[in-house]
Amino acid sequence: MEIETPAHEKTIATVYRGGGPRGIIGKNKESFDHFLLGQAVREGAVHRQARIDRIDVSKEKPVLFSKEESMQEADLVVGAFGVNSTTPKIFEEIGIGYRQPETVTAAIAEIGFDEKTVADHFGNSINLFLLPDKGIKFAAMIPKGTYVTVCILGKEMKPNTVRDFLEKPVVRAVLPADSAYQVNCSCLPKMNVSAPKQPFANRVVVCGDAGSTRLFKDGLGAAYLMGKAAAKTAAFEGVAKEDFSRGYLPVYNSIVVDNHFGRYLYTITDIYRKNSVLTKGMLRVVEKEQRTGKAGLSEILWDMFTGNERYRKIFPKALKPGMHIDLWKEFAGVLLRG
């Protein structure tokens, strides 16, 4: 996939997904990828769809190949692809030191209801699940119009993971008891959980899920930050490796550092999730905060699982002594009263 931008008489080749966006996904519905591509074209980009199978960087400017035939010479090649394709291997083979990131598999599904049921039963609330299940790290149910999106993250996600999850008693208690639902679609996408150490070279830069992205969070937000940093560097500093080191790498590394805080927070959450005493105590603290309007553990969990805040800003909140005193009181109460 390539986009030529002739504004400055230069060519920017953007390679992603090993093909093109998936276009229309149903009657009167358009995929977000296709919408964004349309916006780029309206702003002046030239869209030409082709499968790139090789990139040669041995010359002054990179040369893109499709079906072993030279397509074009580019001033800058941008790897804006995801981790659910074979495209990362193409960039590994360039020889710039890029290695595709480590991934975990998620289970995503759209559960269909009628619009009134979603509005009346779910409203605008997101249901989060921290289950003592070795296979599920956490799960969420997010209302969206006429359906609810189910997101499950864990180990060994399988095609039946979503249906098994929906049959759990604690999950069934959240679903409308008198309304039928159906799993309209489901998939097992990969999620980036690490960042490549070498995301750029001379006239080549990688961003989006293929580069540095927020741990377990919105790939779109991180892709915007990385894309903006890459574009700003190319436009105002240059497209050499040294230019990206100055203008792109600091933004790239800021997400890497933020994810270190995120890993610590999720590790602590996992400890609580796997211990029934800790889980009950945590839930009691959250319930009290919800009744009193106090911001503490509730705010931390909300920011963590919705991506509402950077992990590095959540971390100091998790160190407040008052919250830990409340937790230990509840832990003691669980042990004494059950």
MOBELKA-V755904 format. One record per backbone hydrogen bond with DSSP energy under -1.0 kcal/mol. CO is the residue of the C=O (numbers start at 1). NH is the residue of the N-H. E is the energy in kcal/mol with one decimal. If there is no record, write none. Layout:
co=CO nh=NH e=E
co=CO nh=NH e=E
This chain:
co=2 nh=48 e=-1.8
co=4 nh=46 e=-2.4
co=6 nh=9 e=-1.7
co=11 nh=75 e=-1.6
co=11 nh=76 e=-1.5
co=13 nh=78 e=-3.1
co=15 nh=80 e=-1.5
co=16 nh=19 e=-1.5
co=23 nh=31 e=-1.6
co=26 nh=29 e=-2.1
co=29 nh=25 e=-1.0
co=31 nh=35 e=-1.9
co=32 nh=36 e=-2.5
co=33 nh=37 e=-2.3
co=34 nh=38 e=-2.2
co=35 nh=39 e=-2.0
co=36 nh=40 e=-2.1
co=37 nh=41 e=-2.3
co=38 nh=42 e=-2.2
co=39 nh=43 e=-1.3
co=40 nh=45 e=-2.3
co=41 nh=44 e=-1.6
co=46 nh=4 e=-2.1
co=48 nh=2 e=-1.6
co=54 nh=65 e=-2.7
co=56 nh=63 e=-2.4
co=62 nh=74 e=-2.7
co=63 nh=56 e=-2.8
co=64 nh=71 e=-3.4
co=64 nh=72 e=-1.0
co=65 nh=53 e=-2.2
co=65 nh=54 e=-1.3
co=66 nh=69 e=-1.6
co=69 nh=66 e=-2.6
co=72 nh=64 e=-2.7
co=76 nh=13 e=-2.5
co=77 nh=205 e=-2.3
co=78 nh=15 e=-2.6
co=78 nh=80 e=-1.2
co=79 nh=207 e=-2.3
co=86 nh=89 e=-1.2
co=87 nh=90 e=-1.2
co=87 nh=91 e=-1.2
co=88 nh=92 e=-1.9
co=89 nh=93 e=-1.9
co=102 nh=193 e=-2.6
co=104 nh=191 e=-3.1
co=107 nh=152 e=-2.4
co=108 nh=187 e=-2.5
co=109 nh=150 e=-3.0
co=110 nh=184 e=-2.2
co=111 nh=148 e=-2.4
co=112 nh=182 e=-1.1
co=114 nh=118 e=-1.8
co=115 nh=119 e=-2.4
co=116 nh=120 e=-3.1
co=117 nh=121 e=-2.7
co=118 nh=122 e=-1.4
co=118 nh=123 e=-1.7
co=122 nh=125 e=-2.1
co=127 nh=141 e=-2.3
co=129 nh=139 e=-1.8
co=131 nh=133 e=-2.0
co=133 nh=136 e=-1.2
co=135 nh=155 e=-1.2
co=138 nh=153 e=-2.6
co=139 nh=129 e=-2.8
co=140 nh=151 e=-2.6
co=141 nh=127 e=-2.1
co=142 nh=149 e=-3.1
co=144 nh=147 e=-1.2
co=146 nh=113 e=-2.4
co=147 nh=144 e=-3.0
co=148 nh=111 e=-3.0
co=149 nh=142 e=-2.8
co=150 nh=109 e=-2.0
co=151 nh=140 e=-2.3
co=152 nh=107 e=-2.7
co=153 nh=137 e=-2.8
co=153 nh=138 e=-1.5
co=158 nh=161 e=-2.0
co=160 nh=164 e=-2.4
co=161 nh=165 e=-2.2
co=162 nh=166 e=-2.4
co=165 nh=168 e=-1.4
co=168 nh=172 e=-2.7
co=169 nh=173 e=-1.8
co=171 nh=174 e=-1.3
co=171 nh=175 e=-1.3
co=182 nh=112 e=-3.2
co=182 nh=184 e=-1.1
co=185 nh=110 e=-2.4
co=187 nh=108 e=-2.5
co=189 nh=106 e=-3.0
co=191 nh=104 e=-1.9
co=199 nh=206 e=-2.9
co=201 nh=204 e=-1.6
co=203 nh=77 e=-2.5
co=204 nh=201 e=-2.7
co=205 nh=79 e=-2.9
co=208 nh=211 e=-2.2
co=214 nh=217 e=-1.8
co=218 nh=222 e=-1.3
co=219 nh=223 e=-2.4
co=220 nh=224 e=-2.2
co=221 nh=225 e=-1.9
co=222 nh=226 e=-2.8
co=223 nh=227 e=-2.9
co=224 nh=228 e=-2.6
co=225 nh=229 e=-2.2
co=226 nh=230 e=-2.6
co=227 nh=231 e=-2.6
co=228 nh=232 e=-2.6
co=229 nh=233 e=-2.1
co=230 nh=234 e=-2.5
co=231 nh=235 e=-2.4
co=232 nh=236 e=-2.3
co=233 nh=237 e=-2.5
co=233 nh=238 e=-2.6
co=239 nh=203 e=-3.3
co=240 nh=244 e=-1.9
co=241 nh=245 e=-1.8
co=242 nh=246 e=-1.5
co=243 nh=247 e=-2.8
co=244 nh=248 e=-1.7
co=244 nh=249 e=-2.7
co=248 nh=252 e=-2.2
co=249 nh=253 e=-3.2
co=250 nh=254 e=-1.3
co=251 nh=255 e=-1.1
co=252 nh=256 e=-1.3
co=253 nh=257 e=-2.8
co=254 nh=258 e=-1.8
co=255 nh=259 e=-2.1
co=257 nh=261 e=-1.2
co=258 nh=262 e=-1.6
co=259 nh=263 e=-2.5
co=260 nh=264 e=-1.6
co=261 nh=265 e=-2.1
co=262 nh=266 e=-2.5
co=263 nh=267 e=-2.0
co=264 nh=268 e=-2.1
co=265 nh=269 e=-2.1
co=266 nh=270 e=-2.3
co=267 nh=271 e=-1.7
co=268 nh=272 e=-2.0
co=269 nh=273 e=-2.6
co=270 nh=274 e=-1.9
co=275 nh=279 e=-2.6
co=276 nh=280 e=-2.5
co=277 nh=281 e=-2.3
co=278 nh=282 e=-2.4
co=279 nh=283 e=-2.4
co=280 nh=284 e=-2.1
co=281 nh=285 e=-2.0
co=282 nh=286 e=-2.3
co=283 nh=287 e=-2.6
co=284 nh=288 e=-2.2
co=285 nh=289 e=-2.3
co=286 nh=290 e=-2.4
co=287 nh=291 e=-1.8
co=288 nh=292 e=-2.2
co=289 nh=293 e=-1.9
co=296 nh=300 e=-1.9
co=297 nh=301 e=-2.7
co=298 nh=302 e=-2.4
co=299 nh=303 e=-2.6
co=300 nh=304 e=-2.3
co=301 nh=305 e=-2.4
co=302 nh=306 e=-1.7
co=303 nh=307 e=-1.1
co=310 nh=314 e=-1.3
co=311 nh=315 e=-2.4
co=314 nh=318 e=-1.3
co=316 nh=319 e=-1.2
co=317 nh=320 e=-1.2
co=320 nh=324 e=-1.3
co=321 nh=325 e=-2.3
co=322 nh=326 e=-2.0
co=323 nh=327 e=-2.1
co=324 nh=328 e=-2.5
co=325 nh=329 e=-2.1
co=326 nh=330 e=-1.8
co=327 nh=331 e=-2.7
co=328 nh=332 e=-2.3
co=329 nh=333 e=-2.0
co=330 nh=334 e=-2.5
co=331 nh=335 e=-2.1
co=332 nh=336 e=-2.2
co=333 nh=337 e=-3.1
co=334 nh=338 e=-1.7
